């Protein structure tokens, strides 16, 4: 574990490969999210529990995405990792893209599945929802908008979540030039295909693969094909 701003962050290191693979899970995930890949990929592996998930503690004060990327960077420094490959899902992709664009980290291959962080469409709908929320907040006691998951969060994590989703990752994605594979599900509603296509455009050296009839967890829904595509990409064959 490491101590970050007086909160403990859990991570594990496993395997003895010559190269290092960093796994960054999605929001609500843990070190278990990518464990199914460990026996199939011959790498030294680093898996992190992003706070407050898994065995990591909840932050004492709200985090921003910059905090999460700094956590990863500090772990890489502690483990003396010079060159890495990254596999990341959803929120983990936000962290990975900010890490790559903000720190002097040597990235060989980046694999993003259902990567989040692109500013959503429908600005008018967003404005309407904000107005509706403000009105209902005034007339309904203890009114709370958002998903059930959001409502369950502590005040610190609600602010953290808000900080994260309000940062548009696009400017940072445009700075990435390492080999990148994007894998998205055709039925993904959380990170729709228009987001995938934008990332494909922003990241210079990227390739997009779409899994038909899969959603936000396409890497689990079609895990065998995901493993095949990842292995092929890491070999430099696509």
C-alpha positions as CSV (number, residue, x, y, z in Angstrom):
1,X,0.0,0.0,0.0
2,X,0.9,3.6,-0.3
3,X,-0.3,6.6,1.8
4,X,-1.8,9.4,-0.3
5,X,-3.1,12.5,1.5
6,X,-3.5,10.5,4.7
7,X,-5.5,7.7,3.1
8,X,-4.2,4.2,2.3
9,X,-4.3,3.0,-1.3
10,X,-4.1,-0.7,-2.0
11,X,-2.3,-2.2,-4.9
12,X,-0.8,-5.6,-5.8
13,X,2.2,-6.7,-7.8
14,X,2.3,-10.2,-9.3
15,X,4.1,-12.1,-12.0
16,X,7.8,-12.0,-13.2
17,X,7.7,-11.0,-16.8
18,X,10.4,-8.8,-18.3
19,X,7.8,-6.1,-19.1
20,X,5.2,-4.5,-16.8
21,X,1.5,-4.4,-17.4
22,X,-0.5,-1.8,-15.4
23,X,-4.3,-2.5,-15.0
24,X,-6.6,0.4,-14.2
25,X,-10.2,-0.6,-13.4
26,X,-13.4,1.3,-14.0
27,X,-15.5,3.2,-11.4
28,X,-16.7,0.7,-8.7
29,X,-14.2,-2.0,-9.8
30,X,-11.1,-3.3,-8.0
31,X,-7.9,-5.3,-8.5
32,X,-10.2,-8.2,-9.3
33,X,-11.5,-6.6,-12.5
34,X,-8.7,-7.8,-14.7
35,X,-7.5,-10.8,-12.8
36,X,-8.8,-13.1,-15.5
37,X,-6.0,-11.9,-17.8
38,X,-3.1,-12.5,-15.5
39,X,-2.4,-16.1,-16.3
40,X,-2.7,-15.5,-20.1
41,X,-0.4,-12.5,-20.4
42,X,3.3,-13.0,-19.5
43,X,4.0,-9.7,-17.7
44,X,4.9,-8.4,-14.3
45,X,1.5,-7.0,-13.4
46,X,0.4,-4.0,-11.2
47,X,-3.2,-3.8,-10.2
48,X,-4.6,-0.9,-8.2
49,X,-7.7,-0.4,-6.0
50,X,-8.8,3.2,-6.8
51,X,-10.0,4.8,-3.6
52,X,-12.5,4.1,-2.1
53,X,-12.9,0.7,-3.8
54,X,-11.5,-2.7,-3.0
55,X,-9.2,-2.5,0.0
56,X,-8.3,1.2,-0.5
57,X,-9.6,3.8,2.0
58,X,-12.0,6.6,1.2
59,X,-10.3,9.9,0.6
60,X,-10.3,12.3,3.6
61,X,-11.3,15.2,1.2
62,X,-12.6,15.2,-2.4
63,X,-10.2,14.1,-5.1
64,X,-9.8,15.2,-8.7
65,X,-8.8,13.1,-11.6
66,X,-5.3,14.6,-11.1
67,X,-5.1,13.0,-7.7
68,X,-5.9,9.6,-9.2
69,X,-3.2,10.0,-11.9
70,X,-0.7,11.1,-9.2
71,X,-1.5,8.0,-7.1
72,X,-0.7,5.8,-10.1
73,X,2.5,7.8,-10.8
74,X,3.6,7.4,-7.2
75,X,3.1,3.7,-7.3
76,X,5.1,3.4,-10.5
77,X,7.9,5.4,-8.8
78,X,7.8,3.1,-5.7
79,X,8.0,0.0,-7.9
80,X,10.8,1.6,-10.0
81,X,8.9,1.0,-13.3
82,X,10.5,2.7,-16.3
83,X,8.4,1.3,-19.2
84,X,4.9,0.1,-19.0
85,X,1.9,-1.2,-20.9
86,X,-1.6,-0.3,-19.8
87,X,-5.0,-2.0,-20.0
88,X,-7.8,0.2,-18.7
89,X,-11.5,0.3,-18.5
90,X,-13.9,3.3,-18.4
91,X,-12.8,5.5,-15.5
92,X,-9.4,3.8,-15.6
93,X,-9.0,5.2,-19.1
94,X,-9.5,8.7,-17.8
95,X,-6.7,8.2,-15.3
96,X,-4.4,6.5,-17.9
97,X,-4.8,9.3,-20.5
98,X,-4.2,12.0,-17.9
99,X,-1.2,10.1,-16.5
100,X,0.4,9.7,-20.0
101,X,-0.1,13.3,-21.0
102,X,1.0,14.8,-17.6
103,X,3.9,12.7,-16.5
104,X,7.2,11.5,-18.0
105,X,6.2,7.9,-18.2
106,X,7.4,5.6,-21.0
107,X,4.3,3.9,-22.4
108,X,4.8,1.1,-24.9
109,X,1.2,0.0,-25.5
110,X,-2.1,1.4,-24.3
111,X,-5.3,-0.7,-24.4
112,X,-8.5,1.2,-23.6
113,X,-11.9,-0.5,-23.3
114,X,-15.0,1.6,-22.9
115,X,-12.8,4.6,-22.2
116,X,-14.7,7.5,-20.6
117,X,-13.9,11.2,-20.4
118,X,-15.2,12.6,-23.7
119,X,-17.7,15.5,-23.2
120,X,-21.2,14.1,-23.8
121,X,-23.5,15.4,-26.5
122,X,-26.9,17.0,-25.9
123,X,-25.9,20.2,-24.2
124,X,-29.6,21.4,-24.2
125,X,-30.7,18.3,-22.3
126,X,-27.9,18.8,-19.8
127,X,-29.0,22.5,-19.2
128,X,-32.6,21.3,-18.9
129,X,-31.7,18.7,-16.2
130,X,-29.7,21.3,-14.3
131,X,-32.7,23.7,-14.3
132,X,-35.0,20.9,-13.3
133,X,-32.8,19.9,-10.4
134,X,-32.5,23.4,-9.1
135,X,-36.3,23.8,-9.2
136,X,-37.0,20.5,-7.5
137,X,-34.4,21.1,-4.9
138,X,-36.3,24.2,-3.8
139,X,-39.7,22.6,-3.6
140,X,-38.9,19.0,-2.4
141,X,-37.2,18.4,0.9
142,X,-34.0,16.2,0.6
143,X,-34.4,15.9,-3.1
144,X,-31.5,14.2,-4.7
145,X,-30.8,13.8,-8.4
146,X,-28.7,11.2,-10.1
147,X,-28.4,7.4,-10.2
148,X,-28.9,5.1,-7.2
149,X,-25.1,4.6,-7.1
150,X,-24.6,8.3,-6.9
151,X,-27.1,8.7,-4.1
152,X,-25.3,6.1,-2.1
153,X,-22.0,8.0,-2.1
154,X,-20.7,9.9,0.8
155,X,-20.5,13.8,0.5
156,X,-16.7,13.4,-0.2
157,X,-17.2,10.9,-2.9
158,X,-20.1,12.8,-4.5
159,X,-17.8,15.8,-4.9
160,X,-15.0,13.5,-6.1
161,X,-17.4,12.0,-8.7
162,X,-18.5,15.4,-9.8
163,X,-14.9,16.6,-10.2
164,X,-14.1,13.6,-12.3
165,X,-17.1,13.7,-14.7
166,X,-16.7,17.5,-15.3
167,X,-13.2,17.2,-16.7
168,X,-13.1,16.8,-20.4
169,X,-10.3,14.4,-21.3
170,X,-10.1,15.4,-25.0
171,X,-7.2,17.9,-24.7
172,X,-5.1,15.3,-22.9
173,X,-6.0,12.5,-25.3
174,X,-4.7,14.6,-28.2
175,X,-1.2,14.5,-26.6
176,X,-1.0,10.7,-26.6
177,X,1.1,9.2,-29.4
178,X,1.9,5.7,-28.2
179,X,0.4,2.6,-29.9
180,X,-3.2,2.5,-28.7
181,X,-6.0,-0.1,-29.1
182,X,-9.6,1.0,-28.5
183,X,-12.2,-1.7,-27.8
184,X,-15.9,-0.7,-27.4
185,X,-19.2,-2.4,-27.3
186,X,-21.8,-1.5,-30.0
187,X,-24.5,-1.3,-27.3
188,X,-22.6,0.7,-24.7
189,X,-24.8,3.5,-23.4
190,X,-22.4,4.9,-20.8
191,X,-19.6,5.5,-23.3
192,X,-21.3,5.4,-26.7
193,X,-19.5,4.8,-30.0
194,X,-19.3,8.5,-30.9
195,X,-17.0,8.8,-27.9
196,X,-14.9,5.9,-29.2
197,X,-14.7,7.5,-32.6
198,X,-13.6,10.8,-31.1
199,X,-10.8,9.1,-29.1
200,X,-9.8,7.2,-32.3
201,X,-9.5,10.6,-34.0
202,X,-7.7,12.4,-31.1
203,X,-5.1,9.7,-30.4
204,X,-2.8,9.7,-33.4
205,X,-1.6,6.1,-33.3
206,X,-4.8,4.3,-32.4
207,X,-7.0,1.5,-33.8
208,X,-10.7,1.0,-32.9
209,X,-12.4,-2.4,-32.6
210,X,-16.1,-2.6,-32.0
211,X,-17.7,-5.7,-30.4
212,X,-21.2,-6.2,-31.7
213,X,-24.1,-6.8,-29.2
214,X,-21.8,-5.9,-26.2
215,X,-22.3,-3.1,-23.7
216,X,-20.1,-1.1,-21.3
217,X,-18.3,-4.3,-20.1
218,X,-17.5,-5.7,-23.5
219,X,-14.2,-6.9,-22.3
220,X,-16.0,-9.3,-19.9
221,X,-19.0,-10.1,-22.2
222,X,-16.6,-11.1,-25.0
223,X,-13.6,-12.0,-22.8
224,X,-12.1,-14.6,-25.2
225,X,-12.1,-12.3,-28.2
226,X,-10.8,-9.5,-25.9
227,X,-7.8,-11.7,-24.9
228,X,-7.1,-12.6,-28.5
229,X,-7.2,-9.0,-29.6
230,X,-5.0,-7.9,-26.8
231,X,-2.4,-10.6,-27.4
232,X,-2.4,-9.8,-31.2
233,X,-2.0,-6.1,-30.5
234,X,0.8,-6.6,-27.9
235,X,2.7,-8.7,-30.5
236,X,2.5,-5.7,-32.9
237,X,0.4,-7.6,-35.4
238,X,-2.3,-5.0,-35.7
